[in-house]
Amino acid sequence: MRKPTARLAPVLGLLLGSVLALGPGAPPRLSTASAARAPVAAPVAAPAEAAGNSCAGSSNFLLGAARSDITGPAAEVGMMGYGQVGQKTEGIHLRLYSRAFVIASPCNGRRVAFVSADLGMVFQAVKQQVVERLRAKLGDTFSDDNVLLSATHTHSGPGGFSHYTLYNLTSLGFVPQNFEAIVSGITDSIVRANARLAEGSLRLASGDLRGASANRSPEAYLRNPESERVRYSDNVDTRMTLLRMTGADGRELGLVNWFAVHATSFGNTNHYISGDNKGLAAHAFEVGQGGLTPGGPDTFVAAFANSNEGDVTPNILGGTNGGGANDFEDAALSAKKQYDFAAHLWATAAMPVMGGVDYRHTYVKMDAVDVAPAYADGSAHRTCPAAIGLSMIAGAEDGPGFGSEGATCESVHDVWNQFSCAAVTTPCQGEKPIVLEMGSMKPYPWSPEVLPLQLVTVGPLALVAVPFELTTMAGRRLRDTVRAQLQGTGVTDVVIAGPANAYSGYVATREEYARQDYEGASTHFGPWTLAALQQSFAGLAGSLREGAAVAPGPTPRDLRKAVVGLQPGVVFDDKLLWVDFGAVAQEAKASYARGDTASVTFWGGHPRNDLKLGGTYLRVQRRQADGTWRDVAHDGEGGALYHWQREYCVPTLACSHVRIDWPIPLDTPPGTYRLVHEGNWKSGWDGRVHPYSGNSRPFTVR
């Protein structure tokens, strides 16, 4: 694992320094008609009014935003994203959050909850239980139809929160503690955002952010027709779309922006939990709107959400092990690029959002869709039982695995491919040499096949929520399909929101699929998956345009009683007899220069004893003139690092060392500081968990 260096401090300072340059000021007050503050009903079964009728010309909305901590176990849990069994959590760089926004339109009585969560994926079980808990708390206010849960797609979070086997392999099964942290945190963020609903207005802005991303499968992209490629100046989507939320009193409430790029600045040798580039950018924007403290008020919420990032890497300078050349520096660089452009859009957002909120949702059995000729190549086709190909095992540039990409039955070159194509590949899966057919596993498939498709409109903005990672061109085609169906409704901006509501791999275009790079090999339901999506979303968009209801579709499985977890919990925590929990094992130096890294190691407990949700495992404190200590950093912001390590102490392996590293920013005021660790240890006698804390000696920063 690469350790942080002093170079982290100036890079983080560069990112946070952009906060000071933003200075958006209070926006002009927009006049709003009086809107009812009472709860807005959210009818699900009844057809909605056609777009542009009752809400035409209306700029009145009820808005609420909230952020909740969803950070899972920071030690000994396999991480979700790269598929590396040996990549387990060992600390925290940046806490993970659910950022929720509730938008309601009094003109038609509809509301929607949009969530951007610092997760690799939002698995189907998470959506199921979030909606279930929302119903228990708020009745019929929310349902599958009007709750959109999306993931930033960070690859640096703990796994084990799916109910499907394929996604729990590297975490050795289901991890209930992580699942509960995620579900309860997302639910809490929506409930609090909903409780904060108040009159406000929305403004929309968009522009092209270039130089922040690159296509990691350019040869596959070139398989797309030249007549299609010449329509675009880049082989990645450079569009960032931003929604700015302002209260009727002029107070800024939050923002959501969508930009397609993988959150893989941290590579597969990283063991720190982190929201990666999108989490860093979101944190920086929130700091710029008033600052944050552990457990402090989330009066402004900024979400840097993802889009059709399937073949898009943030590592424009290259890198190794899936991430950038230096995890911390590359994450900060990508975050700064996204932050700076979002700040530009924020400051220049002038287009008032007019219209209402509407949505359509259905479940589709994606392994058995009959695709009409109009959405394919002029002939009828059918999707396939879920399977992954040989190139999926090889991995992508953002997370290399075993072998190389491009293993395809289109051009068989070696014995293994010949065997795979002759013995395993189905005619339905075409060029794909299959290594695992998840859809045929018993008693349940290893990945979901009944999947949610959702379309949400907020005035001129349409969100196409997909449970997949779409490649650049796949996303463009799907957007075009939806845009064509919504002509005449006032929709001007169509955005892919994903991965959202569930997860079942990638979607490449038919042409990209034929090359069988990582993205094509990871397109579970075969070469006509994108066509099936276009057909299904054309139906959703058409029904929304006409104000017609849609059938809910087949009910997905609820596998909560079928999951298996192989990880034991914490049995007990031990230490040397002559030390206390929280005692310093390796002390800080007496003084440091700005740009150095202050480091202290403590005798600690296992972080799974208490996830410190809404809190922190560490504090960097500065001594004030009156002798009191004030927090200047914690584990939620990426400025100080919490690292856990199992330590052998006779006669057990139950000891823990906790190291706190503080790369001292170059703009740190000179003074006296200390590092504080807060944790919990578990007794081996009665199983009770006890809090403890410890602090370093004071040291000077010069």
N, C-alpha and C positions, 0 to 999 in steps of 0.2 A: 504494500500500500504506500502510495506517495504521501509523505508527511508535508504539512504546511510549512512554508518558508516565510521569511521576512518580506518576500515580494508580495505576499497577499495584502499586507497593510496598505501600500500605496495604490494597489489596484482597487481595493474596496473603497479607499478614499476618493479615487477618481469617479467611481460609480456614484457614491453618495454626494460627491461634490456637485454632480449634475442636478441634485435636488435643489440646491441653492440657486441654480441658474434658471429654474423653471419659472418661479414667480408669476403664476397665472393671474393672481388677484381674484377678486370676486367678480363673477360674470354679471352682465347687465341683468336686471330683474325683468323677468318675462311676466307679463300680465296673465293671470290665470283666473278663470271663472271659478266660483265656489264649487268644490267637489265634496261629496259626502265622505266623512271620515269613518263611517260605519263599515264593518266588514263587507267586502264585495263578494257576492255569490260567484261560484265557479261551476256552472252547469256543465256536466260532462256528456250526458247522453243526448241532450237536445242539440239540434243543429245550431250553429252560430249564424249570425247575420253575415251576408256577403260583405267582403272587405269594401270599404268606401261608402257604406250606407249611413248608419246611425253615427259613425265616428268621423265622417268626412270633415276635414278642417279643424278637428278638435286637437288641442295640444295639452289637454288636462290629463294628468296621470297621478296616481298614488304610488309613491316610491318608498322602498325600505331596503337597507343593506346591513349585513352583519358578517363577522368573521369568527370562526371557531377553530380551536386547535384540534387536529386529528393525528398528531404524531404518535406512531406506534412504538413497539419495543425497540430500544436503542442498543440492544445487545443480543447476539446469537440467534437472530432470525434471518433466514435467507431473503435476499433483496429481490424486488420485483422489477424485471425489465430486461436484463441481459441473459437470463437463463443459466447463470453460473452457480453451481452448487456451493462452491467455496466462498462466494461473495455474501458475507453475513454482516449484519449491522454491528458496529463497534463504537458508535457515538453519534453526535449531532453537529452538523454544520449550520443548518437552518431548519427550524421547525416547519412542519407541514400544516397547512390551513385549508379549511373549506370557506370559500368566499361566496356568500349567497346574496342574491338580489331578487326582490319581489316587485313586480311591475303590474299595476292594475289600471284598467281604463274604466272610469265611471260611466262613459258613454255607452258601453255595452255590457257592463257587469262582469267582465272577465279579468282574470289575473293569471300570471305565470311566475314560477320560481325558476331562476337560472342559477346554477352553481358551477363554479370553477374550483375544483379540488386538486390539491397538490398530490396527485396519485399517478401511478403508471396507467391505470385504467379504472373505470368505474364498473365493477363487475355486476352482473345481473342480480346477485343476492343482495348487494348493497342497495340497489334501487328498490328491490322488493321490500326490504325491511325499513328503509327510510319512508316510503309511501305508507307502509303499514303503521308506523309510529306517528306520522303526520295525521293520519285518519283518527288514531286514538286520541290525539291532542286537539285537533281542529275540525273534526267531523269531515264533511264533504268539501272542505275548502280546497284541498289538493288531492290529486289522483295521478295515475300514470300519465294521463293526458297532458297535464299542465305543470309537471315537474321535469325539468331538464337538468340532468347531472352530467357534467363533463369533467374530463381529467386534463391536467396540464401535460401529462405524459412524462413526468419525471421518472428516471430509472434509478433513483437513489432513495427509495422508500422500502420499508419492510413489506414482505409478501404474505401469502397465506390467507388472503381475504376473499377468495373465490370459493364457490361450491362445486367447481368443476376441476377434475383431476389434473388436466394439462397445466393449469396455472398455479397449482400448488406443489408441483414436483420439486422445485428448487428450495422450497421452504419446509420440505418434509411433511407436507399435509397442511391442514387448516390450523390457523392460529387465532383462537377465539378472542384473545386480548386485543389483537390488532384490528380484527373485524369490528369489535364493539367500539373501539376508539373512533373508527371511521364513521360507522353508522350513527352513533350518538352525536358526534361532532357535526356531521352534515345536517342531521335533524335539528340540532340546536341552532345552527346558523340560519336555517330557513324559518324556524319558529320565531326567532328574535327579529329577523328581517321583516317578517309579516307583521309582528307587533309594532314595528316602527313606521308602518305605512302612514305617509302624510303627503299633502299636495306638493307637486313638484313638476318639473319639466325636463325634457330630454333633448339633447342635441347630438347630431350624428356627423362624423367626419371620417374621411378615408384618404389614403395616399399610398405611394409605393416606397417601401423600405428596401433599398438595395444594399448589397454588401454585408448582409447579416445572415445569409444562408447560402447553401449550395446543394445541388442535386447529387446524391450519393450513388445513383444508378443512371448515369447519363446515357449509357449505351442502350438501356431498355427504353428510356425516354425517346431516343432517336427512332425507335421502332414505330412510333406513332406517325400517322400520315404527315408528309411535309405540308400539305395544304392546311392542316390543322395547326402545326407548329408555327407557321409563319404568322399566325394571328397573335402570337405572344412574343415579347422581346426577351423573355427569360425562360429558362427551363425549370424554374421554381415560381411559386406564387409569391410575389413581393407585396401584395396588397395587405395593408393593415386597416381594419375597420374599428372605429372607436365610438362608444356610446357614453356620453357625459351626462351625469345625473345631478340635478340641482334642486334644492328645496324651494318652495314658494317664498321662503324668507331670505333667499339668496345664499343659504349655507350649502357648501358643496358636500354631496353625499357619497359620491363614488364614481367609478368608471369601470367599463369592461372593454377590452380590446381583443380582437382575434387576429392572430398572425401565425402562419404555418411554419413551424420549425421544431425539430426534435429537442426535447429537454435532455440532451445527452452530452453536455459539456463535461460532466463527470463520467469517467469511464468505468469499465468493469473490474478495476482493481480498487475502486473507492469503497470505503466501508462506513462513511459518514452519511447519516440521513440528511437529505437536502432537497429543497424545492428546485434546485438547479437554476438555470438562467431565468426562467419565468418567475420562480419564487423570489429570487433576488430583485428582479425588476419591480414586482408587485410591492415588496417590502420598501424599496426606495421611494416609490411614489407615495405610499402611505405615510412614511416618515416626513416627506415634503409637505404633507397636509396636516401636520400637527404633532408628529412624533408618536412613538409607541413605547409602552412599558409592559413588562410581564403582567398579564391579567388586567391591563389597562383598558380604557374605553376604545372601541373600534368605531369612532365617529366618522371615519372616512375609510372606504373599502375599495381597493384597486385590484382588479382581476386581469391578469395577462393570460388569456385563454388560448387554446390551441385550435387548429383547423386541419386542413388536409396535408398533414406533415409526413405522410408515409415514406417518401423518398427524399426528405429534406434534412440536411445536417446543419448544426450551428457551427461546426468546427471548420471554419473557413481557412484557418491556418494549418490544417492538418492535425495529426495527433496519433496516439497509440491507444491500444486497449479499449477502443470504442469511443473514448472521450477525446478532449483536446490535448495539446502538448503538455499543458499543466492544468489540472482540473480546476483549481481555484481561479487562476488568471483567465482561463477561457470562459468559465461561467460568468465571471464579472464582465468580460468584454462583450459577450452576447447579451447579457442583461443591460449593459449600458446602451448598446445600439437600440434595443427594443424600448428601453426607458426614454431615451432622447427623442425618438420618433413619436412615441405616445405623448410625450410632453408637447411636442410641436402640434400634433393633432388636437390635443386638449386645449391648447391656447388659441387655436384658430377655428375650433368647432363653431360654426355659425348656423348650420342647417337645423331649424327646429323640427322635432319629430312630431308629425301630425297623423292622426288616425288612432285606431284602437289596438287592443291585444287580441290575438286569436291563435288557435292551435288545432292540430290534428295529430292523432297517434294511432298506430295499429301494430299488432304483432304479425310477423311473417315467418312461415316455416321456410327458412332460407335454403334448405337442402332439397326442396321440391317445388321450385318456382318454374312454371311454364312461361318462357319468355317469348313474347310475340315477335314476329319477324321485323316489325318496325323498330324495335329497340335493339336488334342484333345485326346480323349481316344479310338480312333479307330472308333468312330461314328461321323456323321455329327451333328453339333450344330449351334445355332444362338444366337447372343447377344440380349440384352433386352432393352426396354425403361428404361431410367435412373431412379433409385430409391435408397434410402438409407434405411438401416435397423435399428432396435431398438438399437443395440449396438453402432451405430454412435452417438446417443443421450447420451449414457453413457460416450463417450469420451475415450481417451487413457490415459496412464500414463502421457504423455506429454499433459495435458489438460483435467482433469477429468470433466465429466458432471453429468448427472443424471442416477442413476441405476448402473448396472454393465455390463461388457462385456460378450460375449458368449451367448447372447440370440439367439437361433437358432431353426428352425423348425426340425432340425435333432433330437433334444431331448427336447420335450415340457414339461416344469415343472410347469408353472403357468397359471393362467386364462388369463392374458394379452397376453402371447405368443400363447395360444390356439386360442384366438380371432384373433390375427394378422395373424397367419398361415392359419386359416380357411377362413377368410373374405378378407384378403388383399393381401397376398403373391400370386404371379403368378407362374405357373409352370416353367416359364423361369428363374425366380430369385432363384429357388431352395430352399436352406435352409434359406433364408433371410426373417425374419418377417418385412415386409415393414411398415415404418412409414410415408414416403413421396415419392410419385412417381413424381419426377420433370419433367420427360419426357412427361407426359400427361397433364401438366398444360396449360391453355389457357389464352390469345391468343398465348403466346410463352412459350416454356419450361423454367423452372426455372434454368436450367444449360445447357451448350451447348452439342449438340450431333454430330454436324459436326466438326470434330477436325483435327488439322494438325499433320502429322507425317513427320519427317525430318531426313535425314541421311547426315552427312557432313564428308568428309575425308580430312585430311591434312597430306600428305605423309602416314606414317604407323599408324596414329591415326584416329580412326573412332568415331564420336560423334553420339549417338542415341538419338535424341531429342524427348521427350515424354511429352504430356500435362497432366501427371499424377504423383502421388507419387507411385513408385513401391517399393514393399517390397524387402528385400535382395534376396530371392530366385527367385522372379519374375524377378528381374534385371539380375540375373545370367543366367536364361533361355533365356531371350531376347538377351543378349550378345552372348550366344552360337549360337543362330539362325543366327545372323548377321555375326558372325565370320565364320561360316560354309559357308555362301554364298560368303564371300569375300576371300576365300582361293585362293592363287595364285596371288593376287593383291598387295601383299607387306604389307597389314595391319597386324599389330602385337598387337595393343592395342585398345580394344573396350570399350568405356566409355558410361554409361548412363548419359545424360545431361538433368536434369529436376529438378522441373517441368518447362516446356518450351513452349512458343508460345501460350498457352491457358491453361485452367485448368478445369478438370472434375473429381476430386476425386482421389481415390486410385486404385491400381491394386494389388491384392493378387493372389497367385497360386490357382489352383482349390482345392487343399487339404487344404490350409489355409482358403480359403473362407468358407469351410464347417463348420469350428469352429465358424465363425461369431464373431471374436474379432473386435475391432474398424476398423482395416484395411479391413477385409472382408466385414463388414457392409457398408463401405464407397466405395466399388467397385461398381460404379454406374451401369455398363452395364451387370452385372450378372456374373455367375461362369466361363464363357468362354472368359472373356475380355482379359486375357493374351494370350490365344491361338489366338484370333483375331489379337492382336498386333504382335505376332510372324509371323503369316501368312502375314500380311501387310508389315512388315519390311523385310521379306524374298524377297518379290517382289521388294521393293526399292533397297535392296542390290544387287539383281540379275541384275536389270537394270543398276545400277552403274558399276557393274563388266563387263557387256557386252557393256557399252557405249550407252545404249538405253534410249530413252525418256520415261517418265511416264505421265499418264493422270493426270490432275490437280485435278480431283475429284469434288464433289459437292461444290457449293459456300456457305460458312457459312453466317449466318444472320449478317446484320449490324443493330444493334438496337439503334443507337445513338439518334434517334428521339423518342424512346419508353421509355427511362429511366425516372425515377421519383426520385426526391430528396425531402426529408421532412425537412431537416435542414435549418433553416434561417441563413442568413449571420449576420455579426456584424452590429447592428443598430447604436450604438454609444458607446464611452468610457467615463466613468465618473471618478471623483476623489473628494476628499474633497476640499472645496473652497480655503483653505489656503495652499495647497501643489501644486507642479507642477508635471507633468509627468516626471518620472525619479528621483523624490525625494526619499531619503532613508526613509523607514518606520521602519526598524530595522537595526542598524548599526553593522559593524564588531567590533570585539574586538581590543584592541590596539596591541596585539601580539599573536602569535601562535607558538607552537612547530611543527616541522616536524612530520607528522603522524596525526595531528589534522585536523579538517575540518573547514575552514573559511566559514562563511555564512553571506549573506546580503540580505535583502528584500527591494524591490523598489515598488513605486507606478507606475504601468505600463499600457500598452494597450494590447488589445487582439492580440495574435500572428497571427490570420488569416488576420489581416490588411496588413501584408507583411510577406511572408514566408522566407525572407532573403536567398533566393537561391544563393549559392555561397558566402554567407556571414556568419554572426553569430549574435546571440542574446546576447552573453556575451564575455568578454575578461578578462583574468587574466593577469595583467601587472606588470612588475618589473621596479623600478626606476633605471635609469642608472646614471653613475657618472656625466654626464652633465645635469642632471635634467629631461631628457626626459623619457617617458614611453615606454617600449617594450613589445609586446605580448608574453606570454609564454604558454597560453592555450586558447581554444575557444570551442564552442559547437560541433565541428565536429570530436573530437578525443576521447571522452569518459573519459577525465581527469577532466572535470568540468561539473556540472549539471545545466541545466536550468529548473526551475519548475514554472508553471503558476497555479494560483488559483483564482477563482472568489471570490470577496470580497464584502460583503454587506456594502453599505454606504448610509446613508439617502439622498434622498428618493428612491434610485434605487439599483438594483443588477448589475449595469453596471461597477463596479469598478474591477480592477485587481491588484493582488499582484504578483510580480515576485521575486522568490528567486533564488539566485545563490549560489551553494555549491561547494567549492573547497577542496576536500580531498588532503591535501598537501603531495606530494610524499616525501619519506624518503631521496631522494637525492637532494631535492630542495636547491639551494644555499641560504645561509642566506642573508637577505636584506630587502628592503622595497617594499611592494606590494600593489595593490589595485584591486578591482573587479569592472568591468564596465558593464553596461547593455545598450543595444541599442534596440529600439523598435519603434513602430508607434501607434498613437492613432487616432481615428476617431471622427470627430465633429458631434454632433447631429443637428447642424444648417444647414450645407450645405453638409454633407456627405463626406467632404474632409478628406484625410488621411495625417497626419503630422508626421514627424520623431521627435524623442526625444532621449536623452541619459542621463545617470546619472552614478555617480561613488561613491564608498565607500570612507571613509577616508583612508589614508595610514595606513598600519599596518606592523609590523615587523614579519619576520619568523626567528626563532632562532634555 
